[in-house]
Amino acid sequence: FFSSFPGICIRIKDIIVMARGNMRDKAREANLKKQASVNGGRQDNLTPAQRAEKDKAAMLAKKAAKDAQKAAGGGSSNAVDPEKEALKQKALEKKRIEADKKMGDKK
């Protein structure tokens, strides 16, 4: 049947070859996306040791800046707000009183 229509056979072959090439390209793109998600999308091309060294330097710089801020009297983000602390203490006391009432009701 196809021998009488050689043009159709060639076209079908071309379509199949194109489809396979397209699938290969799609698989390659999907694999690249997967690899990007595995390494967190980093494009820095550093080895793990180089990345660790870079991170260590950044953390030391951040710590030095925070220490300088403390020394300058800027305070820290860990400072306790007296108003918030008072509200926490009131809430805890209220919970203790309610718990005591429940225990008294059970006896």
Backbone as CSV, one residue per row, in Angstrom:
resi,resn,N_x,N_y,N_z,CA_x,CA_y,CA_z,C_x,C_y,C_z
1,PHE,0.817,-1.191,0.000,0.000,0.000,0.000,0.864,1.260,0.000
2,PHE,1.865,1.330,0.898,2.696,2.524,0.974,3.679,2.623,-0.183
3,SER,3.973,1.494,-0.820,4.907,1.559,-1.951,4.321,2.362,-3.097
4,SER,3.015,2.412,-3.194,2.405,3.202,-4.256,2.362,4.683,-3.896
5,PHE,2.617,5.020,-2.611,2.636,6.419,-2.161,3.943,6.712,-1.420
6,PRO,5.056,6.782,-2.137,6.342,6.969,-1.457,6.453,8.310,-0.730
7,GLY,5.784,9.321,-1.218,5.848,10.632,-0.569,5.242,10.605,0.824
8,ILE,4.196,9.835,0.994,3.548,9.742,2.298,4.461,9.048,3.297
9,CYS,5.139,8.020,2.861,6.044,7.302,3.766,7.149,8.223,4.261
10,ILE,7.688,9.005,3.381,8.771,9.907,3.776,8.241,10.943,4.763
11,ARG,7.073,11.464,4.484,6.504,12.460,5.377,6.227,11.858,6.753
12,ILE,5.716,10.654,6.787,5.454,9.999,8.070,6.762,9.800,8.825
13,LYS,7.812,9.386,8.129,9.121,9.212,8.774,9.607,10.541,9.342
14,ASP,9.466,11.606,8.549,9.928,12.916,9.016,9.175,13.342,10.272
15,ILE,7.890,13.099,10.300,7.076,13.473,11.457,7.522,12.687,12.684
16,ILE,7.749,11.399,12.511,8.176,10.564,13.635,9.530,11.027,14.150
17,VAL,10.444,11.335,13.261,11.767,11.791,13.673,11.643,13.121,14.403
18,MET,10.817,14.015,13.883,10.634,15.304,14.553,10.020,15.106,15.932
19,ALA,9.064,14.212,16.032,8.419,13.979,17.325,9.419,13.437,18.331
20,ARG,10.263,12.526,17.909,11.262,11.989,18.835,12.239,13.069,19.266
21,GLY,12.653,13.889,18.329,13.566,14.981,18.668,12.909,15.952,19.630
22,ASN,11.642,16.212,19.429,10.904,17.105,20.309,10.807,16.508,21.708
23,MET,10.539,15.214,21.785,10.443,14.554,23.097,11.787,14.599,23.809
24,ARG,12.853,14.425,23.058,14.185,14.464,23.649,14.462,15.851,24.220
25,ASP,14.087,16.889,23.454,14.284,18.256,23.936,13.440,18.532,25.172
26,LYS,12.204,18.065,25.154,11.337,18.273,26.317,11.881,17.552,27.548
27,ALA,12.381,16.355,27.356,12.959,15.602,28.473,14.191,16.320,29.011
28,ARG,14.990,16.880,28.112,16.186,17.609,28.529,15.795,18.843,29.349
29,GLU,14.777,19.581,28.888,14.312,20.757,29.624,13.765,20.368,30.994
30,ALA,12.994,19.283,31.037,12.443,18.832,32.310,13.558,18.439,33.272
31,ASN,14.586,17.780,32.754,15.709,17.372,33.602,16.464,18.591,34.125
32,LEU,16.624,19.621,33.280,17.295,20.837,33.739,16.502,21.511,34.856
33,LYS,15.174,21.549,34.715,14.337,22.120,35.772,14.478,21.318,37.057
34,LYS,14.496,19.992,36.913,14.614,19.125,38.089,15.952,19.352,38.788
35,GLN,17.022,19.436,38.011,18.344,19.653,38.593,18.421,21.018,39.270
36,ALA,17.747,22.021,38.677,17.743,23.354,39.288,17.027,23.320,40.627
37,SER,15.952,22.546,40.731,15.237,22.479,42.003,16.026,21.677,43.030
38,VAL,16.810,20.706,42.590,17.606,19.900,43.515,18.672,20.753,44.194
39,ASN,19.341,21.613,43.416,20.397,22.423,44.029,19.889,23.794,44.447
40,GLY,18.581,23.937,44.571,18.013,25.171,45.073,18.013,26.298,44.059
41,GLY,18.216,25.994,42.791,18.203,27.016,41.772,19.456,27.871,41.764
42,ARG,20.493,27.444,42.448,21.732,28.223,42.496,22.439,28.153,41.147
43,GLN,22.934,29.280,40.712,23.663,29.341,39.454,25.102,29.814,39.683
44,ASP,25.594,29.693,40.930,26.914,30.225,41.246,28.055,29.282,40.859
45,ASN,27.752,28.036,40.540,28.749,27.050,40.101,29.889,26.894,41.106
46,LEU,29.580,26.933,42.386,30.588,26.734,43.427,30.524,25.307,43.941
47,THR,31.664,24.808,44.373,31.679,23.498,45.012,31.117,23.660,46.423
48,PRO,30.702,22.574,47.054,30.190,22.695,48.425,31.193,23.329,49.386
49,ALA,32.478,23.033,49.231,33.487,23.628,50.109,33.594,25.132,49.881
50,GLN,33.547,25.551,48.614,33.611,26.977,48.313,32.369,27.696,48.840
51,ARG,31.220,27.054,48.697,29.978,27.656,49.175,30.011,27.790,50.696
52,ALA,30.531,26.767,51.387,30.624,26.820,52.848,31.538,27.963,53.289
53,GLU,32.647,28.140,52.587,33.579,29.228,52.909,32.920,30.592,52.687
54,LYS,32.179,30.712,51.595,31.475,31.963,51.288,30.423,32.260,52.357
55,ASP,29.667,31.231,52.760,28.640,31.406,53.780,29.261,31.782,55.129
56,LYS,30.399,31.150,55.440,31.082,31.439,56.700,31.527,32.896,56.739
57,ALA,32.070,33.388,55.630,32.511,34.783,55.573,31.326,35.737,55.734
58,ALA,30.213,35.398,55.110,29.026,36.249,55.215,28.504,36.278,56.649
59,MET,28.489,35.126,57.308,28.002,35.069,58.694,28.931,35.841,59.636
60,LEU,30.248,35.740,59.422,31.185,36.487,60.260,31.002,37.989,60.075
61,ALA,30.779,38.424,58.839,30.555,39.843,58.579,29.265,40.310,59.253
62,LYS,28.230,39.484,59.184,26.954,39.827,59.811,27.115,39.928,61.327
63,LYS,27.861,38.982,61.922,28.080,38.999,63.369,28.889,40.225,63.778
64,ALA,29.891,40.579,62.979,30.708,41.750,63.287,29.861,43.020,63.243
65,ALA,28.971,43.108,62.271,28.096,44.280,62.178,27.160,44.360,63.376
66,LYS,26.640,43.217,63.807,25.729,43.200,64.958,26.480,43.565,66.240
67,ASP,27.709,43.054,66.391,28.510,43.395,67.566,28.835,44.891,67.588
68,ALA,29.103,45.454,66.407,29.391,46.883,66.334,28.165,47.692,66.711
69,GLN,26.989,47.224,66.301,25.751,47.917,66.650,25.512,47.871,68.161
70,LYS,25.789,46.730,68.779,25.629,46.610,70.230,26.602,47.524,70.955
71,ALA,27.856,47.567,70.464,28.870,48.397,71.102,28.529,49.877,70.980
72,ALA,27.866,50.252,69.897,27.495,51.652,69.698,26.273,52.037,70.524
73,GLY,25.676,51.055,71.192,24.516,51.348,72.030,23.209,51.274,71.264
74,GLY,23.246,50.673,70.109,22.044,50.551,69.305,21.089,49.514,69.842
75,GLY,21.506,48.757,70.807,20.655,47.713,71.369,20.646,46.507,70.461
76,SER,19.752,45.600,70.755,19.648,44.417,69.920,18.188,44.084,69.710
77,SER,17.953,43.252,68.742,16.572,42.861,68.462,16.040,41.916,69.537
78,ASN,16.922,41.404,70.391,16.510,40.483,71.446,16.144,41.213,72.742
79,ALA,16.115,42.547,72.699,15.786,43.310,73.902,14.341,43.018,74.306
80,VAL,14.098,42.946,75.622,12.776,42.621,76.144,11.976,43.908,76.296
81,ASP,10.790,43.924,75.720,9.890,45.066,75.859,9.136,44.900,77.174
82,PRO,9.252,45.845,78.118,8.603,45.679,79.432,7.088,45.544,79.338
83,GLU,6.461,46.263,78.405,5.011,46.169,78.278,4.585,44.775,77.828
84,LYS,5.296,44.231,76.853,4.976,42.883,76.371,5.203,41.850,77.463
85,GLU,6.271,42.035,78.213,6.576,41.095,79.296,5.476,41.131,80.362
86,ALA,4.971,42.331,80.674,3.899,42.462,81.661,2.629,41.775,81.160
87,LEU,2.319,41.939,79.872,1.135,41.283,79.304,1.273,39.765,79.348
88,LYS,2.468,39.269,79.080,2.702,37.821,79.147,2.486,37.307,80.570
89,GLN,3.008,38.049,81.542,2.864,37.635,82.936,1.393,37.629,83.360
90,LYS,0.624,38.634,82.917,-0.806,38.677,83.243,-1.532,37.482,82.633
91,ALA,-1.206,37.149,81.379,-1.852,36.027,80.709,-1.518,34.719,81.415
92,LEU,-0.265,34.548,81.822,0.126,33.332,82.543,-0.597,33.231,83.876
93,GLU,-0.703,34.341,84.588,-1.398,34.338,85.883,-2.870,33.984,85.700
94,LYS,-3.468,34.523,84.645,-4.880,34.228,84.370,-5.066,32.735,84.084
95,LYS,-4.148,32.142,83.317,-4.216,30.702,83.024,-4.057,29.874,84.295
96,ARG,-3.156,30.304,85.187,-2.953,29.578,86.438,-4.222,29.602,87.292
97,ILE,-4.856,30.770,87.364,-6.086,30.903,88.159,-7.183,30.005,87.588
98,GLU,-7.332,30.003,86.264,-8.353,29.156,85.639,-8.066,27.677,85.885
99,ALA,-6.801,27.302,85.813,-6.423,25.907,86.063,-6.719,25.522,87.508
100,ASP,-6.429,26.421,88.435,-6.716,26.141,89.841,-8.217,25.971,90.085
101,LYS,-9.023,26.815,89.418,-10.477,26.707,89.558,-10.967,25.361,89.047
102,LYS,-10.432,24.912,87.903,-10.842,23.615,87.343,-10.457,22.490,88.270
103,MET,-9.265,22.571,88.853,-8.828,21.530,89.779,-9.697,21.523,91.036
104,GLY,-10.094,22.718,91.498,-10.955,22.834,92.667,-12.327,22.269,92.392
105,ASP,-12.834,22.426,91.174,-14.146,21.879,90.817,-14.136,20.364,90.764
106,LYS,-13.028,19.762,90.416,-12.928,18.301,90.300,-12.873,17.647,91.653
107,LYS,-12.391,18.347,92.677,-12.233,17.741,94.003,-13.510,17.581,94.722
